[in-house]
Amino acid sequence: MDKRLLEIVVNNLYAGVYLTDGKGTTIGVNKTFEMMSGIKNEELTGKSMKELVEKGYFSASATLLVLERKAPASVIYNTCTKRRLLARGKPIFNEAGEIEYVVSTVYDLTEIEYKNTVDNEGVGGNLSEENNFVAYSEAMNRVIDLALRVAAVDSTVLIIGESGVGKSHVAEIIHRASKRRNRPMIKVNCAAIPETLIESELFGYEAGAFTGADKRGKPGLFELANHSTIFLDEVAEFPLNVQSKLLGVLQDMEFVKIGSRKPVKVDVRVIAATNKNLYKLVQEGKFREDLYYRLNVVPIHIPPLRERREDIPPLITYFVEKYNKKYGCNKILSTSLINLLINMPWEGNVRELENTIERLIVTSKSDSISIDDYNYIFRENDMDFTKMGLDKIMEEYEKRILSQAKILYKTTRKMAEALRTSQSTIVRKLKKYGII
């Protein structure tokens, strides 16, 4: 393939391409990246990614993460031109095993801004633009790959994962990479809507349908999501009667408003999410089996943070930079504290990690935050014995002690000596709490 033909191919790819050398200096971008970012090639060429992030061209960089970790990485970020992009960076190594180039494939996740936003309890029109998404682990890169693949079709998706793992971010990727991206995704927190209002919120009602109803009637969220995507977060919280009606929408793409006999046809892509085991709820009679199979067409499982600890260091880096910038600070975390955080169980996942970093940045007196600072800030304040009970409190203290001992003494033998117990006990408890 000659140079001219190669240039034609690269510049007409659906995805943007961003190329840097092994030091993170921009070599060039293709025409697609120029169009989706609104930034010209000549404005970027010759500039380092670090400089571009510091100057606010980009809020984050997959390239910098690739160079730091020497492995593929994915990042969702914002540009100075108010575009939202997903970059998947891949290192290219030379014969000496050094990174010679970083090639990033870039997808446009920008949504059009709409004046008419949805403002109901438990409902939001657009997902937050302020939160970037950082993925380094192989497990999370597989999640992103699957999300991008299903974005091209209209199959129903069920996102499964514990609270705080980033289910709404994955829903955002699917919607914004799909053909429906030019209309706002309707996000519904199913647990936040009172049970008595769920049906009217989802499907709407006609004028005078019930006492207290709006005289003009009201469109439901499925109607507002027509030709777009509806994201049903915490779908397991729907009562059985609503599950029945939701099943009808998924089967026939139509529903009947409260107080009406006329069916309303819609064209809606459904993405659902849950932190519950829906199959177990089906067996217990708490969730309809037929609805479960209708939702579970393409399941995407997001692993908890403790099962992908390699994501923790880049997440810490990102959150420290984010809150330093937000609060006008210049604080850093000590290596020993970072190691402690890496080994913590993180039952609240990424959300808990972010809250922890923000609290450390805001409340620590020193610019260099140590384990002692962490222990002082997170001492007994977190232990609400009225809610936790003695066993849970003791477990939390045990986790902290073991995590710190693992950093200080490195081996289980030395840990056992310091804590005056057997090595087998240390090994058993480390396994119990998922401390590596």
KADA-V410762 format. One record per run of one state. SS is the DSSP state (hx for helix, st for strand, lp for the rest). FROM is the first residue (numbers start at 1). TO is the last residue. If there is no record, write none. Layout:
SS	FROM	TO
SS	FROM	TO
This chain:
lp	1	2
hx	3	11
lp	12	15
st	16	21
lp	22	24
st	25	29
lp	30	30
hx	31	37
lp	38	40
hx	41	44
lp	45	47
st	48	48
hx	49	54
lp	55	57
st	58	58
lp	59	61
hx	62	69
lp	70	72
st	73	79
lp	80	83
st	84	93
lp	94	98
st	99	108
lp	109	122
st	123	124
lp	125	132
st	133	135
lp	136	137
hx	138	151
lp	152	156
st	157	160
lp	161	166
hx	167	176
lp	177	185
st	186	189
lp	190	197
hx	198	203
st	204	205
lp	206	217
st	218	219
lp	220	220
hx	221	224
lp	225	228
st	229	233
lp	234	234
hx	235	237
lp	238	239
hx	240	252
lp	253	253
st	254	256
lp	257	257
st	258	258
lp	259	262
st	263	265
lp	266	268
st	269	274
lp	275	277
hx	278	283
lp	284	288
hx	289	295
lp	296	297
st	298	301
lp	302	304
hx	305	307
lp	308	309
hx	310	327
lp	328	331
st	332	333
lp	334	334
hx	335	342
lp	343	348
hx	349	363
lp	364	367
st	368	369
lp	370	370
hx	371	377
lp	378	379
hx	380	382
lp	383	384
hx	385	388
lp	389	389
hx	390	409
lp	410	411
hx	412	419
lp	420	422
hx	423	433
lp	434	436
